[in-house]
Amino acid sequence: MDTVFISGLKATSVIGCYDWERDIRQTLVIDLELKADFARAAETDALADALDYAAISKRVIAVCDESRFQLLEALAEYLATLLLVEFSIAGLRMTITKPAAVAAADGVGVVISRP
């Protein structure tokens, strides 16, 4: 299985459990490793046969922009399910970092993997 990666994708979302978090947009940093078989894309050299990382990035940003999850875990699961279905991805690993969540840390977040 081959991998396309998207590193440091920035999106904003209403995310968090605290009352003050429900009224603001916070920046999220998303790293994706997307698994697929690249054989056909390599043979045809056609975007239609490849994972379109621009389209995937745009979709992730749009979902984050529209969502109002309390937990990063819920957002991550929603995004993973959506990406696997909409883009015919065989598997993925996703890291979502919330840089401003803890003042003494560079960021906190979640990592999920789906076959």
C-alpha positions, 0 to 999 in steps of 0.5 A, spaced: 500 500 500 502 506 498 501 513 501 499 520 500 501 525 506 498 532 507 502 535 513 500 541 517 493 543 514 490 548 517 483 549 519 478 553 523 472 550 527 468 551 533 471 545 538 471 544 545 467 543 551 467 549 555 462 555 554 468 560 552 470 555 546 463 554 544 463 562 541 470 562 538 473 559 532 480 555 534 485 553 529 486 546 528 493 543 525 491 536 521 496 531 518 494 525 514 497 519 511 492 516 506 493 509 503 491 507 496 494 503 491 498 508 486 499 503 480 493 505 476 495 512 477 503 511 476 501 507 469 496 513 466 499 519 470 492 522 470 489 525 476 483 521 476 486 515 478 490 518 483 488 521 490 487 528 489 490 531 495 488 538 493 480 536 493 481 532 500 484 538 503 479 542 501 474 537 503 477 537 510 477 544 511 470 545 509 468 540 514 472 543 520 469 550 518 462 547 518 462 543 524 461 544 532 464 538 535 465 538 543 471 533 542 477 532 537 475 524 538 468 526 535 471 530 529 477 525 527 472 519 527 467 523 522 473 526 518 476 519 517 469 516 515 468 521 510 474 521 507 474 513 507 468 513 503 468 519 499 475 518 496 476 511 496 481 511 501 484 504 503 486 506 510 489 512 513 492 515 519 490 522 522 493 527 527 489 533 529 492 538 533 489 543 537 495 548 538 492 553 543 488 548 548 493 548 553 497 554 555 504 550 557 504 546 551 505 547 544 499 543 542 494 537 544 491 532 540 488 525 537 491 520 533 487 515 529 488 510 524 483 506 520 485 500 516 
